[in-house]
Amino acid sequence: MRSFLLHLSENKRLAPLIMNNALSRRVARRFVAGERLDDAIEAGREVNRAKRSASLDLLGENVSDEAGARRAAEDYLAIFDRIAREKLDANVSLKLTQLGLDLGEPLCQELLEGIVAHAAELGNFVRIDMEGSAYTQRTVGITRRVRAKYSNVGTVMQAYLYRAEQDVKDLVSVGCRMRLCKGAYKEPPDTAFPKKRDVDANYVKLMKLLLSSGIYHGIATHDPAMIHATKKFVRERNIGREQFEFQMLYGIRTDLQEQLVREGYRLRVYIPFGADWFPYFMRRLAERPANLVFFLRNLMPQSTRPHGE
Ligand SMILES: Cc1cc2nc3c(=O)[nH]c(=O)nc-3n(C[C@H](O)[C@H](O)[C@H](O)COP(=O)(O)OP(=O)(O)OC[C@H]3O[C@@H](n4cnc5c(N)ncnc54)[C@H](O)[C@@H]3O)c2cc1C
């Protein structure tokens, strides 16, 4: 089911059917703050009020023309200005294919550098999301090159990738901040651990490598077992709660978010917004069968829903 949904997430013909459907738009709002920057700012304020930081993500990926990539870069400059004006405790997450990576590395790097330079002037930070494995090498390369000029940029490591351990070591050696996640894309078994058990074991191993580095990293997961392992490790190693942060996605495990904040841990909430929400939404459905059931139930007319709804 996970593979099937991830396959559908790349289907360009399905996207408008789902996106133009009022009910699926309503369900998507559980995971996406809204279509406008104002919606993301409002969600950011709410998150800040709950003593959590935010990372705003303008949804969009695999932009296929230069004008689109330049428009996305302009949008990100405006997002940083707005964050500063609103005095939000928020940084920004972006995807390199949104900045034209499919059109070539020079264009993508040029646009990213413009955004990172602007964020630096405002004392803010740019997180480069990690996409499918076809982009890993180029994402790591661009991150390293831009990081050599500006320190306010970091990327993401996916624990399901065999290569992640080496990437973590390489990027730690140049002082790069990273977000650790499990990985959300459809990957073949020669590239990524197929079994959850192995992904989880690698996640714990990489978490320990990252948090031993003395660099400020993000531990992104909703998995109580990964969170427990992290808390135990920092306790044993005397790593302060201000030396790292947990990260979770908007609308997911808000109970756990609240608990971590109550316990005195730092927590950042990833807030996606924008009109291009289809692939993001499908990845969230793929992560948890219950989300698909929730979605399908909402699509059913009220009268045909099972008793008790
Ligand atoms: C802040 C943040 C940023 C991320 N950035 C990236 C990125 O750049 N690249 C990338 O490939 N992936 C990214 N991801 C997604 C990540 O790779 C996983 O796909 C996702 O977080 C699910 O993994 P998990 O660690 O929560 O553990 P899982 O083992 O998948 O889930 C553990 C538990 O968490 C809850 N849960 C997990 N997902 C959902 C969901 N969708 N809906 C409801 N409950 C859920 C359930 O209770 C589940 O039992 C990011 C995740 C976070 C939190």
The ligand as a Tripos MOL2 file, in Angstrom:
@<TRIPOS>MOLECULE
LIG
   53    58     1     0     0
SMALL
NO_CHARGES

@<TRIPOS>ATOM
      1 C1         10.0090   17.8190   10.5660 C.3       1 LIG1
      2 C2         10.0670   16.7190    9.5340 C.ar      1 LIG1
      3 C3         10.6910   16.9550    8.3260 C.ar      1 LIG1
      4 C4         10.8100   15.9440    7.3760 C.ar      1 LIG1
      5 N1         11.5390   16.1630    6.2280 N.ar      1 LIG1
      6 C5         11.7190   15.1260    5.3760 C.ar      1 LIG1
      7 C6         12.6010   15.2680    4.2610 C.ar      1 LIG1
      8 O1         13.2200   16.3130    4.0280 O.2       1 LIG1
      9 N2         12.7550   14.1980    3.4440 N.ar      1 LIG1
     10 C7         12.0950   13.0030    3.6630 C.ar      1 LIG1
     11 O2         12.3010   12.0530    2.9030 O.2       1 LIG1
     12 N3         11.2430   12.8690    4.6990 N.ar      1 LIG1
     13 C8         11.0560   13.8910    5.5590 C.ar      1 LIG1
     14 N4         10.2210   13.7210    6.6310 N.ar      1 LIG1
     15 C9          9.3260   12.5450    6.7010 C.3       1 LIG1
     16 C10        10.0010   11.3480    7.3430 C.3       1 LIG1
     17 O3         11.0160   10.8600    6.5060 O.3       1 LIG1
     18 C11         8.9860   10.2150    7.6070 C.3       1 LIG1
     19 O4          8.4080    9.7960    6.4140 O.3       1 LIG1
     20 C12         7.8880   10.5970    8.5680 C.3       1 LIG1
     21 O5          8.3220   11.4660    9.5640 O.3       1 LIG1
     22 C13         7.3420    9.3410    9.2650 C.3       1 LIG1
     23 O6          8.3530    8.7340    9.9990 O.3       1 LIG1
     24 P1          8.4010    8.6950   11.5980 P.3       1 LIG1
     25 O7          9.7800    8.9730   12.0200 O.co2     1 LIG1
     26 O8          7.3710    9.5730   12.1510 O.co2     1 LIG1
     27 O9          8.1720    7.1730   11.9750 O.3       1 LIG1
     28 P2          7.1240    6.0810   11.5190 P.3       1 LIG1
     29 O10         7.6850    4.7710   11.9730 O.co2     1 LIG1
     30 O11         6.7520    6.2140   10.0810 O.co2     1 LIG1
     31 O12         5.8600    6.4410   12.3760 O.3       1 LIG1
     32 C14         5.8570    6.3380   13.7940 C.3       1 LIG1
     33 C15         4.5210    6.8030   14.3220 C.3       1 LIG1
     34 O13         4.3570    8.1860   14.0410 O.3       1 LIG1
     35 C16         3.0230    8.4900   13.6630 C.3       1 LIG1
     36 N5          2.9990    8.9430   12.2530 N.ar      1 LIG1
     37 C17         4.0070    8.8990   11.3670 C.ar      1 LIG1
     38 N6          3.6420    9.4450   10.1810 N.ar      1 LIG1
     39 C18         2.3530    9.8050   10.3310 C.ar      1 LIG1
     40 C19         1.3940   10.4010    9.4740 C.ar      1 LIG1
     41 N7          1.6760   10.7410    8.2170 N.pl3     1 LIG1
     42 N8          0.1570   10.6270    9.9560 N.ar      1 LIG1
     43 C20        -0.1690   10.3130   11.2380 C.ar      1 LIG1
     44 N9          0.7000    9.7310   12.1070 N.ar      1 LIG1
     45 C21         1.9330    9.4850   11.6550 C.ar      1 LIG1
     46 C22         2.2410    7.2100   13.8450 C.3       1 LIG1
     47 O14         1.7530    7.1980   15.1610 O.3       1 LIG1
     48 C23         3.3150    6.1470   13.6540 C.3       1 LIG1
     49 O15         2.9800    4.9360   14.2670 O.3       1 LIG1
     50 C24        10.1720   14.6920    7.6230 C.ar      1 LIG1
     51 C25         9.5510   14.4500    8.8460 C.ar      1 LIG1
     52 C26         9.5140   15.4380    9.8020 C.ar      1 LIG1
     53 C27         8.8660   15.1210   11.1240 C.3       1 LIG1
@<TRIPOS>BOND
     1     1     2 1
     2     2     3 ar
     3     2    52 ar
     4     3     4 ar
     5     4     5 ar
     6     4    50 ar
     7     5     6 ar
     8     6     7 ar
     9     6    13 1
    10     7     8 2
    11     7     9 ar
    12     9    10 ar
    13    10    11 2
    14    10    12 ar
    15    12    13 ar
    16    13    14 ar
    17    14    15 1
    18    14    50 ar
    19    15    16 1
    20    16    17 1
    21    16    18 1
    22    18    19 1
    23    18    20 1
    24    20    21 1
    25    20    22 1
    26    22    23 1
    27    23    24 1
    28    24    25 2
    29    24    26 1
    30    24    27 1
    31    27    28 1
    32    28    29 2
    33    28    30 1
    34    28    31 1
    35    31    32 1
    36    32    33 1
    37    33    34 1
    38    33    48 1
    39    34    35 1
    40    35    36 1
    41    35    46 1
    42    36    37 ar
    43    36    45 ar
    44    37    38 ar
    45    38    39 ar
    46    39    40 ar
    47    39    45 ar
    48    40    41 1
    49    40    42 ar
    50    42    43 ar
    51    43    44 ar
    52    44    45 ar
    53    46    47 1
    54    46    48 1
    55    48    49 1
    56    50    51 ar
    57    51    52 ar
    58    52    53 1
@<TRIPOS>SUBSTRUCTURE
     1 LIG1         1 GROUP 0 **** ****
